[in-house]
Amino acid sequence: HERLVGSEMCIRDSKQGMKNLLSMLVLMIKEAYSEGCRTFISGMSKGIDLRCAEIVHSLSAQPEYKDMKLVCVLPYAGQRTEMKTPLDSYTYSLILNSCSAVVITSPKYENGCYKKRNSFMVEHSSRLIGVIKEKAKGSGTLQTINMAKRAGLTLNIICLDDNPVFLSTQTQTAVLF
């Protein structure tokens, strides 16, 4: 199984930077599939988690990926309330209603519920596909990457700070939710 991880982040020059990032994620997911991975796990948080789930959802509708599965692992039952835009709420509901399985690791929001979700996903994965910024110290994304390293998972990480193709020096900034 694959664990798809990322964080809510700012992408400069959002149009081209985000397009480049999503294209790279599509390639990484297709590569994992070509190497035998059929089940992909998403934590369904706003940002990269949701975008990756959307990619798997779209690919699984194509005939050549018909055996691709998406498992959504939620930290608590009411996670949907975290979606800030109508589009994210719609995408979240669409994916949750059409995925192969939903796992809820805590009945309600409580301290540590995200860590519990992340641990569950790492324990049920062989590879992690993720996106991180260096300034994400203390983030759930970094925590999950460190868990995956300790568990010996194959890591496919895009570090935004090391890849100027995803960022631009232009002053226009967009927040990815």
C-alpha positions in Angstrom: 0.0 0.0 0.0 1.0 3.6 -0.6 0.7 6.3 1.9 0.1 9.7 0.3 1.1 12.6 2.6 1.5 16.3 2.3 0.7 19.5 4.0 -1.4 22.6 3.5 1.0 25.0 1.9 1.6 28.2 -0.1 2.7 27.7 -3.7 3.9 30.8 -5.4 2.9 31.3 -9.0 0.1 29.0 -8.1 -1.0 28.3 -11.7 2.2 26.9 -13.1 3.8 25.8 -9.8 0.7 23.8 -8.8 0.4 22.3 -12.3 4.0 21.2 -12.1 3.6 19.7 -8.6 0.4 17.8 -9.5 2.0 16.5 -12.7 4.9 15.2 -10.6 2.5 13.6 -8.1 0.6 11.9 -11.0 4.0 10.5 -12.3 4.9 9.2 -8.8 1.6 7.5 -8.3 1.7 5.9 -11.8 5.3 4.7 -11.0 4.2 3.1 -7.8 1.3 1.5 -9.7 3.8 0.2 -12.3 5.9 -1.3 -9.4 2.9 -3.3 -8.2 1.1 -1.0 -5.7 -2.6 -1.2 -6.2 -3.9 0.3 -2.9 -3.3 3.9 -2.0 -4.1 5.4 1.4 -5.0 9.1 2.0 -5.5 10.9 5.3 -7.9 13.2 3.4 -6.6 16.4 5.0 -7.0 19.6 3.0 -4.1 20.3 0.8 -1.8 17.7 -0.7 -3.7 14.7 0.9 -6.9 15.7 -0.8 -5.2 16.5 -4.1 -3.4 13.1 -4.1 -6.7 11.3 -3.3 -8.3 13.2 -6.2 -5.5 12.0 -8.5 -6.0 8.3 -7.4 -9.7 8.7 -7.8 -9.3 10.1 -11.3 -6.8 7.4 -12.4 -8.9 4.6 -11.0 -11.7 5.6 -13.4 -9.3 4.9 -16.4 -9.4 1.3 -17.8 -5.6 0.8 -17.4 -5.9 1.5 -13.6 -9.2 -0.2 -12.9 -7.7 -2.3 -10.1 -6.3 0.8 -8.3 -8.0 1.3 -4.9 -8.2 4.3 -2.6 -8.5 3.9 1.2 -9.4 7.0 3.1 -8.2 7.1 6.7 -9.8 9.8 8.7 -8.4 11.0 12.1 -12.0 11.5 13.4 -15.6 11.3 12.1 -16.1 15.0 11.6 -13.0 15.8 9.6 -15.1 17.1 6.7 -15.7 20.3 8.7 -12.0 21.2 8.1 -12.7 21.8 4.4 -12.7 25.5 4.0 -14.0 26.0 0.4 -17.1 24.6 -1.2 -14.9 22.9 -3.9 -12.8 21.1 -1.2 -16.0 20.0 0.6 -17.5 18.7 -2.6 -14.2 16.9 -3.6 -13.9 15.5 -0.1 -17.5 14.1 -0.2 -17.2 12.8 -3.7 -14.0 10.9 -2.9 -15.2 9.6 0.4 -18.4 8.3 -1.2 -16.6 6.5 -4.0 -13.4 5.2 -2.4 -12.8 1.5 -1.7 -12.8 1.8 2.1 -13.0 4.4 4.9 -11.2 3.9 8.2 -11.9 6.3 11.1 -9.2 6.0 13.7 -11.0 8.1 16.5 -14.7 8.6 17.0 -14.3 12.4 17.6 -11.6 15.0 17.6 -9.2 14.5 20.5 -5.6 15.3 21.2 -3.4 12.9 19.3 -6.0 11.8 16.8 -3.9 12.9 13.8 -0.8 11.0 15.1 -3.0 7.9 15.6 -4.2 8.2 12.0 -0.7 8.7 10.7 0.6 5.7 12.6 -2.2 3.6 11.2 -1.4 4.6 7.7 2.4 4.0 8.1 1.7 0.6 9.6 -0.4 -0.4 6.6 1.9 0.9 3.9 5.1 -0.1 2.1 5.8 3.3 0.5 5.2 7.0 1.2 4.7 9.6 -1.5 4.9 13.0 0.1 5.4 16.8 -0.3 7.2 18.9 2.3 8.6 22.3 2.9 11.8 22.6 5.0 10.0 24.9 7.4 7.5 22.2 8.3 9.4 21.3 11.5 6.9 19.9 14.0 4.3 19.3 11.3 2.2 16.2 11.0 3.7 15.7 7.5 7.2 15.7 8.9 6.1 13.4 11.8 4.6 11.0 9.3 7.8 11.0 7.2 9.9 10.2 10.2 7.5 7.4 11.2 7.9 6.0 7.7 11.7 6.2 7.8 11.7 4.3 11.1 9.4 1.7 9.7 11.6 1.2 6.6 9.1 2.4 4.0 10.3 3.4 0.6 10.2 7.2 0.6 9.3 9.3 -2.5 9.4 12.9 -1.2 9.1 16.1 -3.1 10.9 18.9 -1.1 9.4 22.2 -2.4 12.5 24.1 -1.2 14.8 22.0 -3.4 12.6 22.3 -6.5 12.3 25.8 -7.9 10.0 24.4 -10.7 7.2 24.4 -8.0 8.0 27.8 -6.6 8.5 31.2 -8.2 10.1 34.5 -7.2 6.9 36.3 -8.3 5.1 38.1 -5.6 1.7 36.5 -6.3 0.9 33.8 -3.7 -1.9 31.4 -3.5 -2.8 29.1 -0.6 -3.5 25.5 -1.4 -6.4 24.1 0.7 
